[in-house]
């Protein structure tokens, strides 16, 4: 994963990030319920869980939820949730261990994304699903540093931009574009949920008014046109299966 500093300490939006966890967790939970059905007997691995807020909320619906992060994590309030400090590219679990894997805005922070996905595939059971969400490289405002066009730039220019704006010594993350993500996930059966989420905000994130307002214009657009616009989506949401 990226450098061994506390992830949230790199940014100025820690409080807003933590406050948004319940809304994000409920959206992900709705997707998992749609894809998997009953969750009460299933096991979940949340890779890159940060402070563990999403893991604990979603974990209440699972028989066992494990949150994993390279940074230290506190104890869980929920008895069905456990936390492990480890590197996602070297998962300390046996093969075929989990029914669901959560990779929510983590892939762009991995030093070796292909190895991370290989490890995820190894620990997934035969009928397991992986929820993967990550920002698009070609989004206008880079979501971590909040700088326009940062992820568009060559790495050396991006490092200079980050230093010039006093956001850190260098640009640490690598956002994939549509085609890069397609190449990285070629070892899985892939279902793109990006358009479904945008078309049905009332179903997947009814309690996120801000996001619903942002995507309300999408509902009247034909799916054929949205399909052509997929490579320009600010965030990709995929379901991966073996």
C-alpha positions as a printed Julia matrix, in Angstrom:
242×3 Matrix{Float64}:
   0.0     0.0     0.0
   1.1     3.65    0.07
   3.6     5.13    2.53
   3.16    4.07    6.18
   1.67    7.3     7.48
  -1.86    7.54    8.87
  -3.91    7.98    5.73
  -6.34   10.63    6.94
  -3.55   12.79    8.36
  -2.52   13.57    4.8
  -5.66   15.59    4.17
  -7.63   18.5     5.56
 -11.09   16.89    5.29
 -10.8    14.24    8.03
 -13.9    15.37    9.94
 -16.11   15.46    6.83
 -14.73   12.08    5.76
 -15.61   10.43    9.07
 -19.05   12.07    9.17
 -19.88   10.62    5.75
 -19.21    6.99    6.76
 -22.79    6.01    7.73
 -24.22    7.23    4.41
 -21.48    5.48    2.42
 -21.93    2.3     4.43
 -25.68    2.17    3.79
 -25.15    2.6     0.05
 -22.63   -0.25   -0.06
 -24.86   -2.44    2.1
 -27.77   -1.99   -0.32
 -25.55   -3.07   -3.21
 -24.31   -6.15   -1.34
 -27.86   -7.12   -0.39
 -28.92   -6.83   -4.03
 -25.96   -8.9    -5.25
 -25.86  -11.52   -2.48
 -29.31  -11.71   -0.91
 -29.27  -12.79    2.75
 -26.05  -11.73    4.49
 -26.49  -13.01    8.03
 -24.44  -16.19    7.48
 -21.8   -14.57    5.25
 -18.27  -13.33    5.98
 -16.91   -9.95    4.87
 -13.38   -8.59    4.4
 -13.06   -4.81    4.2
  -9.61   -3.93    2.81
  -8.27   -0.46    3.54
 -10.91    0.12    6.21
  -9.17    3.22    7.68
 -10.88    4.04   11.01
 -13.28    1.11   10.56
 -16.54    3.07   10.54
 -17.93    1.43    7.4
 -16.74   -2.01    8.52
 -18.62   -1.77   11.81
 -21.85   -0.54   10.24
 -21.92   -3.14    7.46
 -20.54   -5.83    9.78
 -23.78   -5.84   11.79
 -25.45   -7.56    8.82
 -22.77  -10.28    8.5
 -21.86  -13.28   10.62
 -18.27  -12.01   10.66
 -16.67   -8.85    9.28
 -12.92   -8.25    9.21
 -11.52   -4.78    8.65
  -7.93   -4.63    7.41
  -5.67   -1.6     7.14
  -1.92   -0.86    7.19
  -2.53    1.83    9.84
  -3.35    0.97   13.47
  -7.09    0.44   14.1
  -9.05    0.56   17.35
 -11.22   -2.18   18.81
 -14.67   -2.79   17.39
 -17.84   -2.15   19.37
 -19.61   -4.88   17.4
 -18.76   -8.4    18.57
 -19.04   -9.76   15.0
 -16.38   -7.35   13.7
 -12.6    -7.81   13.96
  -9.75   -5.54   12.87
  -6.36   -6.58   11.54
  -3.36   -4.38   10.82
  -1.78   -5.72    7.64
  -0.94   -4.95    4.01
  -3.7    -5.67    1.51
  -1.12   -6.91   -0.99
  -0.14   -9.65    1.5
  -3.4   -10.78    3.06
  -2.92  -12.92    6.19
  -5.84  -15.22    5.36
  -6.21  -18.65    3.79
  -7.61  -19.09    0.31
 -11.41  -19.21   -0.08
 -12.04  -17.46    3.26
 -14.64  -14.77    2.49
 -18.06  -14.48    0.9
 -17.66  -10.74    0.22
 -14.72   -8.39   -0.13
 -14.99   -4.62    0.07
 -12.45   -2.48   -1.8
 -13.93    0.96   -1.42
 -11.68    3.74   -2.77
  -8.55    1.77   -1.95
  -7.22    0.51   -5.3
  -5.76    3.93   -6.15
  -3.66    3.83   -2.97
  -2.11    0.41   -3.61
   1.56    0.28   -4.57
   0.83   -2.77   -6.75
  -2.88   -2.82   -7.72
  -2.54   -6.02   -9.75
  -1.09   -7.86   -6.73
  -3.85   -6.51   -4.48
  -6.53   -7.83   -6.84
  -4.71  -11.14   -7.13
  -4.77  -11.48   -3.34
  -8.46  -10.6    -3.25
  -9.24  -13.28   -5.8
  -7.29  -15.81   -3.72
  -9.27  -15.22   -0.5
 -12.68  -15.07   -2.21
 -14.87  -18.15   -2.02
 -16.07  -19.64   -5.3
 -19.37  -17.69   -5.29
 -18.08  -14.6    -3.49
 -18.41  -11.02   -4.67
 -16.03   -8.09   -4.43
 -17.42   -4.55   -4.3
 -14.87   -2.27   -5.93
 -15.21    1.51   -6.11
 -12.49    3.91   -7.2
 -12.23    7.39   -8.68
 -11.55    7.9   -12.37
  -8.17    9.31  -13.34
  -9.93   11.69  -15.73
 -12.18   13.28  -13.13
 -11.64   17.04  -13.16
 -10.93   17.57   -9.45
  -8.7    14.93   -7.88
 -10.69   13.73   -4.84
  -7.88   13.29   -2.3
  -5.88   16.46   -2.8
  -8.82   18.51   -4.11
  -6.72   19.94   -6.97
  -8.07   20.37  -10.53
  -6.49   18.13  -13.19
  -3.91   16.72  -10.76
  -4.43   13.09  -11.79
  -4.2    14.04  -15.49
  -0.58   15.16  -15.19
   2.64   13.18  -15.67
   3.96   12.06  -12.28
   6.85   14.53  -12.13
   4.49   17.43  -12.88
   1.94   16.13  -10.35
   4.61   16.03   -7.62
   5.53   19.65   -8.37
   1.85   20.69   -8.37
   1.26   19.09   -4.95
   4.35   20.77   -3.49
   3.48   24.13   -5.05
  -0.01   23.97   -3.51
   1.48   22.86   -0.17
  -0.51   19.63   -0.06
   2.5    17.4     0.65
   5.94   16.43   -0.65
   4.61   14.45   -3.62
   1.53   12.93   -5.22
   1.14    9.47   -3.7
  -1.92    8.01   -5.42
  -2.46    6.46   -8.85
  -6.05    6.71  -10.12
  -6.91    4.29  -12.93
  -8.81    5.3   -16.02
 -11.61    3.19  -17.48
  -9.33    1.12  -19.71
  -6.67    0.67  -17.02
  -9.33   -0.59  -14.62
 -10.68   -2.94  -17.26
  -7.2    -4.38  -17.73
  -6.6    -4.74  -13.98
  -9.86   -6.67  -13.45
  -9.56   -8.98  -16.46
  -9.13  -12.0   -14.15
 -12.69  -11.56  -12.82
 -16.23  -11.65  -14.13
 -17.09   -7.95  -13.99
 -20.47   -6.24  -13.57
 -20.43   -2.44  -13.9
 -22.86   -0.86  -11.44
 -21.89    2.75  -12.09
 -24.84    3.48  -14.37
 -27.35    1.56  -12.22
 -26.37    3.6    -9.18
 -26.67    6.86  -11.09
 -30.02    5.9   -12.61
 -31.53    4.74   -9.28
 -30.28    7.13   -6.57
 -33.59    6.69   -4.72
 -32.82    2.97   -4.3
 -29.11    2.99   -3.5
 -28.51    6.26   -1.63
 -31.88    7.75   -0.6
 -30.32    9.41    2.46
 -27.56   11.19    0.52
 -29.38   14.32   -0.65
 -26.25   16.02   -1.93
 -25.34   13.13   -4.21
 -28.95   12.69   -5.36
 -29.02   16.35   -6.41
 -25.78   15.94   -8.34
 -27.0    12.98  -10.4
 -30.7    13.81  -10.87
 -30.05   14.88  -14.47
 -28.87   11.32  -15.28
 -32.3     9.72  -14.78
 -33.71   11.02  -18.09
 -30.65   10.04  -20.19
 -30.92    6.83  -22.24
 -28.63    4.02  -21.06
 -27.1     3.69  -24.53
 -25.79    7.26  -24.26
 -24.67    6.74  -20.67
 -22.77    3.66  -21.79
 -20.74    5.77  -24.2
 -20.06    8.22  -21.37
 -18.9     5.51  -18.93
 -15.16    6.25  -19.37
 -15.88    9.81  -18.16
 -17.7     8.83  -14.95
 -16.05   10.47  -11.91
 -16.24    7.21   -9.93
 -16.42    3.59  -11.06
 -18.39    0.98   -9.09
 -17.88   -2.66  -10.04
 -18.88   -6.07   -8.75
 -16.17   -8.71   -9.28
 -16.71  -12.46   -9.22
 -14.36  -15.37   -9.79
